[in-house]
Amino acid sequence: MKTISDHLNFHASALQLRSRRNDILASNIANAATPKFKARDLNYDQQIRQVEGSGPLKATDNRHFKVAVKNPHQTLFYRQPINPSLDGNTVELSVEQLEFSENSVRYQTSLEFLNKRIAGLMSAIKGE
């Protein structure tokens, strides 16, 4: 039998990862003019697979909580610039802005899915 947390877990995990990625991308944008700053990012697809148990972190029992990786900084990677800067900064503002806006839209989509799931559960609880 699935619990309510099992029903909501995927979308909650997706929101958490999208929020974390937004923070990373915002940091890259904020440091676009900082000499020698290296743009970072995370692999969302790899992270969501780990959260869901298809990666190296697997729940061995249905009562276990599914958790993200223990050290989140290990999963970040340095973005390789298309046009490297002379000052050593690897932030390409147009790339970062594109990634940030795409990630924000996907965050909103995950939020809508989570809201629909909650609304469905509320409807079932009320017997509608």
C-alpha positions as CSV (number, residue, x, y, z in Angstrom):
1,M,0.0,0.0,0.0
2,K,1.3,3.4,-0.9
3,T,1.4,6.1,1.7
4,I,0.7,9.8,1.0
5,S,4.4,10.6,1.1
6,D,5.1,7.9,-1.6
7,H,2.4,9.6,-3.7
8,L,4.0,13.0,-3.4
9,N,7.7,12.1,-3.1
10,F,8.7,12.4,-6.7
11,H,7.4,15.9,-7.3
12,A,8.7,17.1,-3.9
13,S,12.1,15.8,-4.8
14,A,11.9,17.4,-8.2
15,L,11.1,20.7,-6.6
16,Q,14.0,20.4,-4.2
17,L,16.4,19.7,-7.0
18,R,15.1,22.5,-9.3
19,S,15.3,25.0,-6.4
20,R,18.9,23.9,-5.7
21,R,19.8,24.2,-9.4
22,N,18.2,27.7,-9.5
23,D,20.4,28.8,-6.6
24,I,23.5,27.5,-8.5
25,L,22.6,29.2,-11.7
26,A,21.8,32.4,-9.9
27,S,25.2,32.3,-8.3
28,N,26.8,31.9,-11.7
29,I,24.8,34.9,-13.1
30,A,25.8,37.0,-10.0
31,N,29.4,36.2,-10.6
32,A,29.5,36.8,-14.3
33,A,32.0,39.7,-13.9
34,T,34.2,38.0,-11.2
35,P,37.6,37.1,-12.5
36,K,38.5,33.4,-12.4
37,F,35.0,32.4,-11.3
38,K,34.1,29.0,-12.6
39,A,30.5,28.4,-13.6
40,R,28.9,25.3,-11.9
41,D,25.8,23.3,-12.6
42,L,24.3,19.9,-11.6
43,N,23.0,17.1,-13.7
44,Y,19.3,17.1,-12.8
45,D,18.6,13.8,-14.6
46,Q,21.3,12.0,-12.6
47,Q,20.2,13.6,-9.3
48,I,16.5,12.7,-9.7
49,R,17.4,9.1,-10.5
50,Q,19.4,8.9,-7.3
51,V,16.6,10.4,-5.3
52,E,14.1,7.9,-6.7
53,G,16.4,4.9,-5.9
54,S,17.5,4.0,-9.4
55,G,21.0,5.4,-8.7
56,P,23.5,4.3,-6.1
57,L,21.3,5.4,-3.2
58,K,18.5,2.8,-2.8
59,A,15.9,2.3,-0.1
60,T,16.0,-1.3,1.0
61,D,12.6,-1.2,2.7
62,N,9.3,0.6,1.9
63,R,9.5,2.4,5.3
64,H,12.8,4.0,4.5
65,F,12.9,7.6,3.5
66,K,14.3,8.3,0.1
67,V,17.1,10.9,0.4
68,A,19.3,12.9,-1.9
69,V,23.1,12.4,-2.0
70,K,24.9,13.0,1.3
71,N,27.4,15.6,0.0
72,P,25.6,17.7,-2.6
73,H,28.9,19.5,-3.7
74,Q,30.2,16.2,-5.1
75,T,27.5,16.2,-7.8
76,L,28.3,19.7,-9.1
77,F,30.3,20.0,-12.2
78,Y,32.1,22.9,-13.9
79,R,30.5,24.1,-17.1
80,Q,32.8,24.2,-20.1
81,P,32.6,27.6,-21.8
82,I,32.0,27.9,-25.5
83,N,33.9,31.2,-25.7
84,P,36.4,31.4,-22.8
85,S,37.0,34.7,-21.2
86,L,40.4,36.3,-21.0
87,D,40.1,36.8,-17.2
88,G,39.5,33.1,-16.5
89,N,35.8,33.5,-15.8
90,T,33.8,30.6,-17.4
91,V,30.3,32.2,-17.0
92,E,28.6,32.9,-20.3
93,L,25.7,35.1,-19.3
94,S,23.4,34.1,-22.3
95,V,23.9,30.4,-21.5
96,E,23.3,30.9,-17.8
97,Q,20.2,33.0,-18.4
98,L,18.8,30.4,-20.8
99,E,19.4,27.6,-18.3
100,F,17.9,29.6,-15.5
101,S,14.7,30.5,-17.3
102,E,14.3,26.9,-18.5
103,N,14.8,25.6,-15.0
104,S,12.3,28.1,-13.6
105,V,9.7,27.0,-16.1
106,R,10.3,23.3,-15.2
107,Y,10.1,24.3,-11.5
108,Q,6.7,25.8,-12.0
109,T,5.6,22.7,-13.9
110,S,6.7,20.5,-11.1
111,L,4.9,22.7,-8.6
112,E,1.7,22.4,-10.7
113,F,2.0,18.6,-10.8
114,L,2.5,18.6,-7.0
115,N,-0.5,20.9,-6.5
116,K,-2.7,18.6,-8.7
117,R,-1.6,15.6,-6.7
118,I,-2.5,17.3,-3.4
119,A,-5.8,18.5,-4.9
120,G,-6.5,14.9,-5.9
121,L,-5.7,13.6,-2.4
122,M,-7.9,16.3,-0.8
123,S,-10.7,15.3,-3.1
124,A,-10.4,11.7,-2.2
125,I,-10.3,12.5,1.5
126,K,-13.4,14.6,1.3
127,G,-15.1,11.9,-0.8
128,E,-15.9,14.1,-3.8
